């Protein structure tokens, strides 16, 4: 059994897509918003292109950077083309539809309530009048071979409180199969207990068919085989364009994978520059590292980055995109390019995440992403840190022999909601302060004691416990080595990134 759900809520039918036509002033507002998004995308694309041209690297790392920046520009071009198509295809009454391949769902543990968006009903081929499926009912619509993966992912989310991502097939009422990707996260109460599970449900059937065709070396193989296929189904003009786009992205991703294999480097674009031997008091000293998982584990979409801003400030960011493999690394590079482009316009961290969420939410293949963005502005002996976060661990601040996690401003995962607000906080920094930004998985989980003893310390507690030693360290690089020594550099179950910023005393 996947959860404690025992009953369904009263079914409620969501309104059909065309039940509330948009017209008059609403139509003009919708088109104006779309025009503004198109303009922002073009501006962002120009910013990414400028940053790409400004990049100066050496040797193998130059090839990696060039490959990921090329992919970032290509994907922004593709996104712009699709926005143009949407704008031109808008009906006279202002309505337009992007399709029904992605939806959202929530299972509430307290009320046994289940909420599905209209798109999820469409993906499952289920009538809204029949109501959504509870987690207990969901396996009955999944082939037996796929049920263990689904059960393990949902259990890890509900019991261990970890974000989840799994892929499985769904048997629709008409007997056809669809391949579904479920990306979710637990909803926690103030005490850290899981009260619900939210998930993004994505139909990836066509993508998997196309990938299978490309892997077999047959450009047309994805046209009539795989999950959800129908005899005699051909590839129309829209599907053919989608296949060409997938091939172009796949070629770029394979190029990145080849470069990574040759260079033995991950595509983190913003490694801190080497520090001088005599840094001025109050200057920002930086050190960072990517900690790979054990051999044989695919790379993830985690990154760290440092960007020098006009006027002497810095943008520090770390984040984690859902997924694994070359595609996740390529998406991380694209996202990082977007962050840099938006930051160069002078946008504050909260607004930056709002723009980034809009880009991810409107992409053809949306992903969930956690991130923290910090803008450091020097002033006097210290400076001011303005920061915002999207479903990500808070930075650790070490001062005067102790460490504490900064209070988190509100902000959901990127890609989880449409047009959310990302709050922002300001924190004054003093000479000698040490700031640590990190991703999930930095400290591997310690097995729970089975004898009723005290609970094992969490990763955040173990990191906070290093506060006194980090304050006493003589450099950012020494701080980084202390953290890596404490969390382990090899044999990890999951990769991680850590970025240390120290205000020179």
N, C-alpha and C positions, 0 to 999 in steps of 0.2 A: 504494500500500500504506500502511495507516495506522500500522503498527508493526512491530516485529521479531518478533512472535509467529509461530511456525511450526507449533505443534502444540497440541492440546487436552490438558488433564489427564484422568485417568481420571474418568469421570462419576460423580457421587455424588448420589443422590436425597435431597433434604431431606425430613424427616418431614412428613406431612400436618398441617394445622392442628389437627385433632382427635385426633392420635395420642397426645397426652399430656394427658389431661383434668386439669383443676385441681379438686381437691375438698378437703374437710376443712379443715385449718388453712390450706393454701395458698389455698383459695378465700376464706377470711375475710381473709387478708393482702391478696389482690388487691383485694377490695372495700374494705378499709380504706384502701389506697393510693389508690383511685379517689375515695373520700369526701374524703380529704385534699386531692387535686388540685382537687376541686370547691370545697372551702372556700378554698383558696389563690386560685383564680380569682375567686371572689366578693370576697375581700379586695382583690385586685389591681384588680378593676373599680371598687370603691369608692375606691381610692387614685387611679386615673386620673380618676375623676369629680371628686374633691376638687381635684386639680391643675388640671383643666380649669376649674373654677369660680374657682380662685385666679388664673388667667391674667389679666393686665391688659395689653392692647396697644392700639394706636391705628390708625385709618385702615384702609387696605387690608390691612395685615398682620393685623389683628384678624379679618377675614373668613377669611383663610387658616388661621389658627390654629383658629378655631371649626370650620371644615370638617374639618380633619384630626383634631381631638380628637373630634368627633362620630363620625367613622368609626372611631376607635380604640375608643370606648365601644361602638359598634354591633357591631364584630367580637368584642369580649370578651363581649358579651351572647350573640352567636351561638355562641361557643365554649362558654359555660356551658350553653346549651340543649342542645348536642350531648353534653356530658358527662352531663347529666341523663338524656338519652335512652339513652345507653350504660349508665348505672347502672340504669335501670328495665328495660332489655332484657337485663340479665345473666341467664344461665340459672341454675337452681337449683344447678348444680354449679360456678358461679362463672366460667363461660367466656363470652366475648363476642368478636365479631370486628368490626373497623372496616372491613374490605374489603381488596382486594388491588390498589389503584391506585398504590401507591408501594413501591419496593423499592430495594435497593442492589446494586452490582456493583463488582468490583475486578479489574483486569488487571495481573498482575505481570510486569515486564520481565525480571527476573532468572531466574525459574523457569518462565516461559511459563504459569503457572497462571492460571486464570480462576475467579472465585467469583461466583455469582449467588444472591441470596436467592430464596425461594419465589415472592415476588410478581413478580419479573422474568420467571421462567418463565411465569407466568400472563399477564403483559402481552404477551409475544411469542407466546403460544399454543403454547409448546414443552414437550414432555414432558421432565421432569427426567432421565429415563433416557437421553435423547439428549445430555445435558451442555450446558453454556453455550456461547455463541458467542465465538470469539476476535475480536479487532479486525479481523483479516484477513477473517474470515467475515461480519462484521456488514454490510458494504455489500451483500452478496447478498440480504439481507432488506429492503433499503431501495430505494424507487423511484429510478430514475436521476436524476430531477430534484432529489431531496433529497440525493444522495450528496456533491456538492461542499461543501455547508455542513457536513455531518458530518465529512468529511475535514479541512477547514480547522480546525474546532474541536478535533478530537482532536490534530492535528499541533501546533497552538499550545500545547496542554496538555503534550504529551510532549516537544516540542523546545524550546519557549520557556519552559516551566515556569509557564504562566499558568493561572489558574482558567478553566473553560470553561462555557459554557451554549449549547445549541443545541436546535432542535426539528425533528423529521423524522417521516415516516410509516414504519410498519413493516408489511410484508406478512406476515400470519400464514399458517400452513399451510393453513387453510381458505379462503384467498383474501381474507378481510376485511382492512381497513386500520385501524390504530390510530395516533393521533397521540401521539408520545412526546417528552417533554422530558428532556434529559440534562444534569444539572448536576454538574460534577465538579471535581476539583483534583488536581494532581500530588502524589505522595508522594516526598519528597526524602530523600536520605541525609545524613550529617553534612557531606559536602563540597558539598552543594547539587545533586547530580546526581539526575535523575528515575529512580526505581526501580519505580514503579507508578503507576497511575491509579485513583483511587477516584471513584465517581459515584453520584448518586441518580437513579434512573430513575422517571419519573412519567408515568402515562397521563393525558393531558389531553384525550382525545377528546371526552368529554361536555361539558367546559368550552368547547372550541372550537366545537362544534355549537351550544351555547347562545348564545355570543357572536355567531356568524354569524346566528342567528335574530334576536337583538336588533338587530344592525346593519341587517338587512333590514326592521326595523320590524314583524316578525311574531312575537308572543310565543310562538307554537307551532311556529315554523320549526325549532327545534332538536330536535323530537320524532322526526323520521323521516328526517333527511338527514345526510350527513357521514361522516367516517371511522368505520368499524366499524358502520354502520347496517344494519338488517335490514328487509326489506319487511314492513309490517304491524306494526312495533314501535310501541307507544304509550307515553305518559308515565304511569307509575304514580304513586302517591301520593308515594313518596320522591323520584322524579325531579322531580315538580312542585314539591315543596318546595325542591329544589336550584335549580331554575330561578328561583323567586321570590327565593331568597337571592342568586343571581348578579345578578339585576336590581337588587336593593336596593344591593348593593356597587357595581355599575356606575354607578348613579345618583350615589352618593356620590363615586366617583372622577371622574365627569364634572364634578360640582360643584367639586371641587378643581382640576381642569384649567382650568375657566373662571375661577376666582378667581386662579389663577397667571398666566393669560394677561392678566388685567386688572391684576394687581399687579406683574407682572414680578419676582416673588420666588419663591424656593424655600421649601418648608415646613419650614425648620429652626427648631425650636421654642425652642431654648435659647441664643440669641445672648447673648454676655456683655454684662452691663450696662456703661454708660459708666463709665470710671475717673475718680476724683476727681483734682484737681490735686496734692494733698498726701497721698499714701498713706503709712500708717505702716510703719515698718521691719518686715519679716517678713510683710506682708500679701500676698495673692495678686492679681496684676495680670494681666488676661486680654485676649486679642484673638483673633479667629477670622474665617475667610472661606471661603465656598463659591466654587470656581473652576469655572465651567461649561465644558463642551466647546464646540467650534465650532458655529455656527448649523446647525440641522437635525438635530443629534444628540439623541436622546431623553434626558431626565433619568434618572438612575439612582436606586438606593436608598441613597445615601450620606448620612450625617448627621454633625453635630457637636452637642454639647450641654453646657451647664453648668447644674447644679442646686444651689441653696443648700440645705444640709441643716440640720436642727435642731442647735443647738449650735455653729454657726459654720463647719462643714466644707463642702466642696464635692464634688460628683460631676462628674468630667469624663469624657466619652465621645465616641468617634468610631467609625463603623462603616460597613459596606457590605453591603447585601442583594443577592442575585442578582436579575437581571431589569432591565428598563428601562421607561420610560414612567410614566404616572400611577399604574398599579397598583403599581409598585415604590416610588414616592414615598409612596403611601398606606400600603404595608406598612412602610416605614421609620418613618412617623409612628406607626403602631400599636406597632411594636417600641420606639420611643423612649418612648411612653407607658407601656409595660410596664416598661422600665428605671427610669423615674422612680418609678412606683408601688412597685416592689420596693425601691428605694433608700430611700424614705421610711419603710420598716419598720425600717430600721437594718441591713439585711443587708449583709455585707461583699462586696467585688467578686467573689470566687470563688464564693460562694453565690449571688450575684445572677445570674451567668452560668449556673449550674446550673438555677435556676428558669426563666430565660429559655429555655434549651435545651429544657426540658420543655414549655413552652408552644408553642414552634415545632414540636417533634417531634410533638405531639399535634394540631396544627392540621389542618384539612381540606385545606389547600393548602400543605404545608410548603415552606420555602425554605432555602437555605444562607445563612449570614450570618457575616461576620467582624466582630469588635468588640474594643475595648479599653476597660476601665472603670477609672478611677482615683479613689480616695477620698482627698482631702487633708484632714488634720486639723492645724490650726495649733497651735503650741506654742512658747513662748519666742520666739527670734528667727526661727526657721524653722518646720518642721513635718515631718510624716511622710506619705509617699505610699504607700498600699496599693493594689496594682493586680493585675489579672488580664486575660488576653487569650484570645480564641477565634479561632485561625487568622489573626491580624492582625499587622501590623508593630509592633515594639516602639517605645515612645516614645524620643525623643532627649533626653538630659540634657546641658546645657552648663554647665561649671563651670570657673572659673579659666582661661579662654582656650582650652578644648578641649571637644569634643563626643564623646559616646559613646552607643551604643545600650544601653539597659538589658537585662540578661539576661532572656530571656523565660521566664516560668513556663509549664508545659505546659498545653495546652488546645486541643481540636480545634474546627473550624468549628461554629458553632451549627446545629443541624438535621442534622448528619452522623452522629451516634451517639445511641443511647438511654442516658440516665443516665451520661454521662461525668463525670469529676472535673475541676474547673478549679483548678489550683494558684494560689497567691497569693504575691506578694513584697512586702516593705516596703523603702522607700528614704527615708532621711532627706534633707530638703531644707534648704539654707542660703540666707541672704540673697544675692541676686545670681544664684542658679541660674535657668536658663531650661529649661523643659520643652516639648517639641514633640510633639503628637499629630497624626497624619495618616493619610490613607487611601491605598490603592494608586492609582497614576496621578498622584501629586503631581508627580513629575519625569518628563516624557515620555521614552520609551526613545530612546537614541541609536543610530543604525544601526551595526552591527558593521563594523569595518574589513575590507576585502577583500584587503589586502596583507600579511596576516600580522603586522601591527603589534600593539601592546599592546591588550588588550580595553578597550572603552569603560567608563567608570565607571558603576556602578549608581546608581539613584535614592537608595538609602540612603547610598552613599559620597558623593554630591554634597551631600546634606543634612548629613551629618556634617562635611564640609569647611567648612561655614559656622559651625562652633562658635566660633571665635575672634571673628568679627564679631558673632555673636549675644550673646556674653558682654559685648562692648563697647557694645552698644546701650543707649540710655537709657530705653527703655520696651518693653512688650510689643507695642505698636502698631508701633514701629520694627523690632522683630524680625520681625513679620509682613510688613512691607513688604520687608525684606531677602530673606525666603524667596520671596515672590511675584515679586520682581524676578529671582531666580535661576532659578525654575522656569517663569516665563511665565504670564501671566494670560489671554491670548487665543489662539485658534487651536489649542486643545488637542484631541487625539484622544479623551480621556476626561476626565470631570469629576473633581473631587477636593475634599476638605475638609482644612483645616489649622487647628489650635487651639494657641495659644501661651499658656503660663502662666509668669509671671515672679515670683519672690519679691523683693519690693522691698528693695533694700539699705539 
